[in-house]
Structures are given as C-alpha cells and as structure tokens.
Amino acid sequence: MTTKQTGDKWEVIAIKYLQKNWYNILDSNFKFGRFWELDLIAKKDDLTIFFEVKYRNNDSYWIPEESIIPNKLRKCKKTIEYYVVKNRLDFEQIRFDVITIMKWDTSYKVKHYKNVQI
C-alpha cells in the first residue's frame, strides 16, 4: 500500500467521524499549487471548516499532533486563503481544525481539535 493510499484510508475514517457528528463533507484533497493540499473541507451550521488529518501507528516515535509543524500550518493557511477567495466565502465564517488518529493493534483513537490557530 502506498503512502497516499494509507493516507486515504485514514481520511475515510475521519470522514465517517465527521459525518457521524453532522458535518457535510464538501471536498477532499483540495490542491493549491503543486505541494499544498487540504485534506478535508466540510460545512457545519454556517461555518466552512478546513481539516488537516494526521495519523500514526502506536509503534512510531511521534504522536500525530507532533507532525503539525509551523511550515505545515503556513501551507494550510495559504491554501485556505486561496479557497476562501476563489469561492467568495466570508473569512468570518471559516475555521481550521485538526483530526488526529492513533492506530493501535486492532483499534484506533480519533481526536478532534477545533479552531486551531494558524
């Protein structure tokens, strides 16, 4: 399984989690430029929410939260700004969230961090 396929697997788990919590998925893997991408975009109430999804296996040295580094946040911010302008959204009606998934032997744990500052 390639890294991209592995990422897609965990994004599907994130999508199921969001749908269970009444989020309407608008887009996935939205690309801006060659290297900049937003994992998920969803709508809930009057907000458009942009998601970064990070996962780790329990045998890795890092937890998923540690992979949200300043450079990644800058890229997310630029991509969000592009999406907002392109789609004529209100900057007051958006939010950036992070979903982390930690895989254990036969299960996984999902954490949802809302309104992450970028």
N, C-alpha and C positions, 0 to 999 in steps of 0.2 A: 504494500500500500504506500503510495507517495505521500509526501508531507501535505500536499494540497488536499488529497482525499481524506487524510486523517483530520485536517482542519475542518473540512466539510462535515465530517461525522459529528464533531463536537458542536459545530454551528447548528446542526439539526437538533441536537439536544437543547441548545439554547433557544431555538425557535419554539420547540414544544413547551419549554418552561414559560416563555413569554406568552404564547397563545393561551396556556392554562391560566395565566394571570391577566387576560383580557387585553393584550396588546395585539394590534393589527399589523402584521408584517408588510411593509411596503417594498422593500428591496433587500438584496443580499449581495455581498461582494461588489459594492459600488466602487468603481475605479475612477481616480482622478490622476491623470498622468500615468507614467509607466510603473511607478513603485508605490503609489499612495492608494489606499483602499480602506473603506469602511466595511466591517463585517456584516452588520445588520442595520437596517433603518426601519423604525416602527412608529406607529401612531397610537396614542392613548389619550383619551379626552381631547383637549385642544393642543396637545404637545406632539411635536415630532421629535423622536428620541433616536440618537445615533449610538450604536453599540460597538464596543471592541470586545471580542470574545477571546479569552486566553485559557489554555488548559495545560495540565501537567499530569504525568503519571506519578504515583506515590513513590516510585524509586528514583525520581530525579532529585537533583540537589536543590532546586529552587521551587518555591511555591508560585502559582500563576501570577499573583499580584506583583511579584518582583520583576516581571517582564514588562510592566507598564513603565517604561523609562521616558525621560523628558523628550528625547528625539521622536519617539513614537507618538507622544501626545501632541507635539508640534505638527507632525504629519496629519494626525487626526483633525486637528483644528483647521488646518488649511483645506483639507478635503471637505469638512463640514461647511466652512465658509463658501466654498465653491458651490456645493449642493444647495445651500440656502439661497444664494444669489441666482443660480440657474433656475431654481424652482419658485422664485419670488415668495419665499417664506419670510415670516417675521422672526427676527433674531430673538425677540422676547418670548417666542413660543417654541423654543428648542431646548434640548437637554442632551448631555453626553453621559452615558452610563457604561459601566464595565461589568461583564459577566465572566466570572472565573469558574472553571470546572476542574476539580481534582479527582482523578481516577484512582480508585482502589482496586483490589483484585477482582471483585465481582460487582462493584457498585461505583457510584461517583457522587460528589457533592457539588451543588451549584450555589454560588454566592452572587448576589446582585448588588452592585454598588451604584447608587443613584446620584445624579447631579455631580459628577466628578469634575473638578475644576481643571480646565486646560488653558 
